[in-house]
Amino acid sequence: MNNDPRIDIILATFNGEAYLAAQIASLLQQTYHNWYLIIRDDGSQDSTVDIIQRYRVQHPDKIKLINDGNLNLGAKSNFARLLTHAKADYIMFCDQDDVWLPQKIQITYDKMKTLETELGENTPLLVHTDVKVVDPTLQVVAKSLWQYQKSDPEKGSTLRRLLLQNVATGCTVMINKPLRERALPIPNDAMMHDWWLALVAAAFGYISHISEPTLLYRQHERSDIGAKAWNAHMAFLYLRRLGETIRNINKVNLQVQKQAEVFLERYRDVLRDSDKEMVAIYSHLSKQNYFMRKYYMIEYGFFYTDLLRNIGRLIFA
């Protein structure tokens, strides 16, 4: 008898008819078989729900469609709602337009079990992986998202880094039940559900990564959060639009600092004193004058994981 635990996979859909069938088909081809797919549609106007229903009829023991009557919540709130329905010991996140490689679940689960052996089953844990970036026809654009975006998952796993940059791509993530229970509910001011989960894991548990790509990360004109190459050319383009760049940086900084403020409000009584101080400083960074902002950036290490972004941060932020 197979004693592998059930893993809940949560899938948020919205007008995803173009690629959804390929994604669900890739789940059905996983080498790890004890999974359960929980889907919530956010008010699709195309054939997305018809596709889901077709697969649900074919695989009633594997697929569930949530119908709560609430529409157009957006990706973050859709996943947050789905998290309340996922009750398994392990939960994975799935986007409607990717393709999972056959061993994705098994590889991620094996890593999770190793961490639980080392750190304990009650420790909030998050595991994420690299991906291959592909175009709409699944032609490879980049063999590694981390290399493509100059992102370092090792450096980026600390709370101080995660305050300003999320390195855990949601569609690659597996969490355990202790992290789910610690992180819920996802607040409205969270930047995204995966970013919030990473913050909670860094503060109260552990984040680990797998360098092997486990899915094809499809990029197309409707991708909510796309994979963009980060290099000297991109930096030059940002500099050419200096005024717009500064305005965008300032807008994002305020949003991310608001997330930190809400994080501090939620966990003030249980955070370590050093973390409490650090999060408080970051949440009010924009209220400091130019020189004090630079001082706190250096003192607390509020930096990205790559050199070019950090140069821009020191100059413009």
C-alpha positions in Angstrom: 0.0 0.0 0.0 1.2 3.5 -0.8 1.7 5.4 2.4 2.7 8.7 0.8 0.7 11.6 2.5 -1.8 13.5 0.5 -0.6 16.8 -0.9 -3.1 19.5 -1.7 -2.4 21.6 -4.8 -4.3 24.9 -5.0 -4.9 26.4 -8.4 -6.3 29.9 -8.9 -7.9 30.4 -12.3 -9.2 33.3 -14.3 -9.8 33.3 -18.1 -7.2 30.6 -18.5 -8.6 28.6 -21.4 -5.5 28.9 -23.5 -3.2 26.9 -21.3 -5.2 25.3 -18.5 -5.6 21.9 -20.0 -1.9 21.5 -20.5 -1.3 22.4 -16.9 -3.8 20.0 -15.5 -2.5 17.3 -17.9 1.0 17.8 -16.4 -0.3 17.3 -12.9 -1.9 14.0 -14.0 1.6 12.9 -15.2 3.3 13.4 -11.9 5.4 10.5 -10.5 4.0 11.3 -7.0 0.4 10.2 -7.2 -1.3 11.1 -3.8 -2.2 14.7 -4.6 -5.6 16.5 -4.6 -6.2 19.5 -6.8 -8.4 22.3 -5.3 -9.4 24.9 -7.9 -11.2 28.2 -7.4 -12.2 30.2 -10.4 -12.4 34.0 -10.1 -15.2 34.7 -12.5 -13.8 33.6 -15.9 -15.7 34.7 -19.0 -14.1 32.1 -21.3 -14.3 28.3 -21.3 -12.0 27.9 -18.2 -14.8 26.5 -16.0 -15.9 24.1 -18.7 -12.3 22.7 -18.9 -12.2 22.3 -15.2 -15.5 20.5 -15.1 -14.4 18.1 -17.9 -11.3 17.1 -15.9 -13.3 17.0 -12.7 -15.8 14.5 -14.2 -12.9 12.4 -15.5 -11.0 12.5 -12.2 -13.6 13.1 -9.4 -11.2 11.7 -6.7 -8.4 14.1 -7.7 -10.1 17.5 -8.5 -12.4 19.7 -6.6 -13.9 23.1 -7.8 -14.7 25.6 -5.1 -17.8 27.7 -5.8 -18.2 30.3 -3.1 -20.1 32.9 -5.1 -17.4 35.6 -4.7 -15.8 36.8 -8.0 -12.9 38.9 -9.1 -10.9 38.7 -6.0 -7.6 38.9 -7.9 -4.7 36.4 -7.8 -3.5 37.1 -4.2 -6.9 36.9 -2.6 -7.9 33.9 -4.7 -4.9 32.0 -3.5 -5.6 33.2 0.1 -9.1 31.9 -0.1 -7.9 28.6 -1.5 -5.5 28.3 1.4 -8.4 28.1 3.8 -9.8 25.1 1.9 -6.4 23.2 1.8 -6.2 21.0 4.9 -3.5 18.5 4.0 -0.1 18.4 5.8 1.6 19.8 2.7 0.3 22.4 0.2 1.6 23.3 -3.2 0.7 26.4 -5.4 -0.2 26.1 -9.0 -0.6 28.7 -11.8 -3.0 28.1 -14.7 -0.5 28.6 -17.5 2.6 26.7 -16.5 3.6 23.0 -17.2 4.9 21.0 -14.3 7.8 18.6 -15.0 7.0 15.0 -14.0 9.0 14.8 -10.8 8.1 18.2 -9.4 6.0 17.0 -6.5 8.3 14.2 -5.6 11.5 16.3 -5.6 9.9 19.0 -3.6 8.3 16.6 -1.1 11.6 14.8 -0.6 13.3 18.1 0.3 10.4 18.9 2.7 10.8 15.6 4.5 14.5 16.1 4.9 13.9 19.5 6.5 11.3 18.1 8.8 13.8 15.4 9.9 16.4 18.0 10.6 14.3 20.8 12.1 11.2 19.1 13.4 7.7 18.6 12.0 6.3 21.5 13.9 8.7 24.0 12.3 7.1 26.3 9.6 8.8 25.3 6.4 8.8 26.6 2.8 10.5 24.9 -0.1 10.8 26.5 -3.5 12.6 25.7 -6.7 14.1 27.2 -9.9 12.1 27.1 -13.2 12.8 27.1 -16.9 11.4 30.3 -18.5 9.5 29.5 -21.7 7.5 31.4 -24.3 3.8 30.7 -25.2 4.8 27.7 -27.3 7.0 26.3 -24.5 10.3 27.2 -26.3 13.0 27.8 -23.6 13.9 31.4 -23.1 16.1 30.8 -20.1 17.2 27.6 -18.4 17.1 29.2 -15.0 14.8 32.0 -13.8 17.3 32.8 -11.0 20.1 33.4 -13.4 17.8 35.2 -15.8 16.7 37.7 -13.1 20.0 37.7 -11.2 18.3 36.4 -8.1 20.1 34.5 -5.4 17.8 32.2 -3.4 20.4 31.6 -0.7 21.0 35.2 0.1 17.4 36.1 -0.4 16.1 33.6 2.2 16.7 35.9 5.2 14.1 38.1 6.8 16.1 41.3 6.1 16.3 40.5 2.4 12.7 39.3 2.1 11.4 42.6 3.5 12.2 44.2 0.2 12.6 41.3 -2.3 10.7 38.0 -2.7 12.8 35.2 -4.2 10.3 32.4 -3.7 8.3 32.1 -7.0 4.8 31.1 -5.8 4.1 28.4 -8.5 7.2 26.5 -7.2 6.4 26.6 -3.5 5.5 23.8 -1.1 4.6 24.7 2.5 3.8 22.5 5.5 0.7 22.8 7.8 2.6 24.7 10.6 3.4 27.5 8.1 -0.1 27.6 6.8 -1.5 27.9 10.4 1.0 30.6 11.3 0.5 32.7 8.1 -3.3 32.7 7.8 -5.2 34.9 7.2 -3.2 36.6 4.4 -3.8 40.3 4.9 -5.0 42.6 2.2 -1.8 44.7 2.4 0.4 41.7 1.6 2.1 42.2 -1.7 1.3 38.7 -2.8 0.4 35.4 -1.0 3.8 33.8 -1.7 5.8 36.8 -0.4 3.8 36.8 2.8 4.4 33.1 3.3 8.1 33.6 2.7 8.2 36.4 5.4 6.5 34.2 7.9 8.7 31.2 7.1 11.9 33.3 7.5 10.8 34.8 10.8 9.5 31.6 12.5 10.8 28.7 10.5 13.0 28.0 7.6 13.2 28.5 3.8 15.0 26.0 1.6 15.5 26.0 -2.2 16.1 23.4 -4.9 18.3 24.5 -7.8 16.8 22.0 -10.2 14.0 23.6 -12.4 10.7 21.8 -11.7 8.4 23.5 -14.1 8.1 25.4 -17.4 7.3 29.0 -16.4 5.2 30.2 -19.4 5.5 33.8 -20.3 2.8 35.5 -22.4 1.0 38.7 -22.9 -1.4 38.1 -20.0 1.1 36.9 -17.4 0.3 38.6 -14.1 3.9 38.7 -12.9 6.3 38.1 -15.7 9.9 37.0 -15.7 12.1 39.9 -16.9 15.7 39.6 -17.6 17.9 41.8 -15.4 21.1 43.0 -16.8 23.1 46.1 -17.8 20.8 46.7 -20.8 17.7 46.7 -18.6 19.4 49.0 -16.1 20.2 51.4 -19.0 16.6 51.5 -20.1 15.5 52.3 -16.5 18.1 55.2 -16.4 16.7 56.6 -19.7 13.4 56.9 -18.0 14.8 58.3 -14.8 11.8 60.3 -13.6 9.4 57.4 -14.2 11.8 55.0 -12.6 12.2 57.0 -9.4 8.4 57.4 -9.1 7.9 53.7 -9.6 10.6 52.8 -7.1 9.0 55.1 -4.5 5.5 53.7 -5.1 6.7 50.1 -4.7 8.8 51.0 -1.7 5.7 52.4 0.1 3.7 49.3 -0.7 6.4 46.9 0.5 7.0 49.0 3.6 3.2 48.8 4.3 3.5 45.0 4.1 6.3 45.2 6.7 4.2 47.4 8.9 1.2 44.9 8.8 3.6 42.1 9.4 4.9 43.8 12.5 1.4 44.5 13.8 0.4 40.8 13.3 3.5 39.3 14.9 4.8 41.9 17.3 4.3 39.8 20.4 6.1 36.7 19.0 9.0 38.2 16.9 12.5 38.1 18.3 13.5 41.5 19.6 16.1 42.0 16.9 13.7 41.1 14.2 11.0 43.4 15.7 13.4 46.3 15.6 14.6 45.6 12.1 11.0 45.3 10.7 10.0 48.5 12.5 12.9 50.4 11.0 12.1 49.1 7.5 8.4 49.8 7.7 9.1 53.5 8.2 12.2 53.8 6.0 10.5 56.2 3.5 9.7 58.6 6.4 13.4 59.2 7.0 15.5 61.8 5.3 17.8 60.8 2.5 20.9 60.3 4.6 19.2 58.4 7.4 17.6 56.1 4.8 21.1 55.3 3.5 22.4 54.8 7.0 19.6 52.3 7.9 20.0 50.5 4.5 23.7 49.9 5.3 23.3 49.3 9.0 20.5 46.6 8.6 21.5 45.2 5.2 18.3 46.3 3.4 19.6 45.2 0.0 18.6 43.1 -3.0 20.6 40.0 -3.9 22.4 41.5 -7.0 24.8 44.4 -7.5 23.0 46.4 -10.2 19.7 46.7 -8.2 21.7 47.7 -5.1 23.5 50.4 -6.9 20.2 51.8 -8.0 18.8 51.5 -4.5 21.6 53.4 -3.0 21.2 56.2 -5.5 17.5 56.5 -5.9 15.7 54.9 -2.9 
